[in-house]
């Protein structure tokens, strides 16, 4: 799905990307004990310049892995990663390190991403010098000072260690470090989930300002629908390694098309006391990624599943209202309609 507000090509694109991890190493792997977790399964996603895209889903569904694939902190098992039209999927070594200044990540736990022995100045200077070694120290210090001002930290913060900072201040340092190399695309992996409400509001406002002033594109990984609603124009819903719906954010929140998206929207907590949402509990427990269900991964928990859901993998299709879903059925007001005739884009689960 393209953002109608822009005619520019995407800055980053995942094309049928998959990533699997082995669960066994050493002797156990050599004697046949190797199993694989399919963390990401044939996911396609586009982010355009200056755009914010949300990625939501339950813990363990592969959101963070997909984010790391997009900025090549992980190498895909299959598929391609394109940045500005260039295929960077197999780039390694010096070539990838030099290119990394264009894409950065803000981690969920800022404390663990900062060296406890390095001052704030050292942490940010390290990022600057790694990608712009030609800068002399006075210019580096001036750049760091401007970054601290941008993220709302006083100059005295330069000499402080991470242990002397609050959670909100650590996240601001993490954001400043990500911005230090002037990236064009940032993956924000649940950047406010560990913060209190006041700090959360400040960080979200800061990120919105950063995007508006610097035209940075963001992928926001979140479990909080309200964060995505506030920050993102488009949102992808992920379940057990697959993107099951991709839609305009307001459209998805108002009328989710996929049964899993509908469950997420019905179970979210409203931030408005006058607005209550009806609780909705999915059937059963989330399946193990070591032994994912056949067919549609969601079918054991879906109240609408039938025989084809258990046997046939639904591939992405575009609905009449422009969203993309992976489901055999269309729904009207939550009611399942007749199966969609898309036999030419279905595949039997092997």
C-alpha angles and dihedrals in degrees: 000000000000125000105247090213093071137049093188121112116258117276092214130017135179113206116197090323121184132179128187129181128205115235095201132061138177119005096355090058093049094052094052102272095120117124128172133223113210097215095171122023119196097316123175121193138161131201120188128209112285092005129127118214122186126218116196138172142113121306112280096025094119102262096131092043091054090049091051090049092054092058093037098246081130128035116230119244087215138357132042139279115209125193116188088343093305118120105233096167097114100029114129143168122006094355092057094042092054091048094048093083087077093061130040140170133227107206128218094235105047092180094062092047092057123075105240090215096054124083120231089257092054093046094054095037090055090059093046095048093046091062103024106036091158092072116102120227097259091054091046091052091047090051091050092049091052090049092052090051090050093053093043101252124137120243090248088070090076094081097043127103122229090252089062094056132085120241091259092049091050090053090050089053089049090052092047090051091050090050093045094089093044097243124194096210130037130186108210106198105201090313096180104033094101095046133092118249095264094050090043092057092048094049093047090050089049093051091048089052091048091053093047095048100037100030091230117168116230138200106200113202109197146149091204111087092197091060091052092046090054099043109029138067094195132028136198121205116212129199125179095335098319132097103232100178135020117184150133106294098236090043093053095046092049099040114011111194104197117069091234092051088049091053091051093049093047093050099047120111116242119230089213115082091210092054115071126182123213111248114245124190121197116229116256130348127305108273122248114262086220090065108023118185119262121253112005107013090218097055098098089060099034119103090206100051121127137171097294090052089058095047110029129059110227110223123207116285134175117243127216091263093053103257124123121233140170103221136110092226142056119222132211116195088342094307119124116241128201116299115279114249099238102127090141092063099043126094132197114246110248 
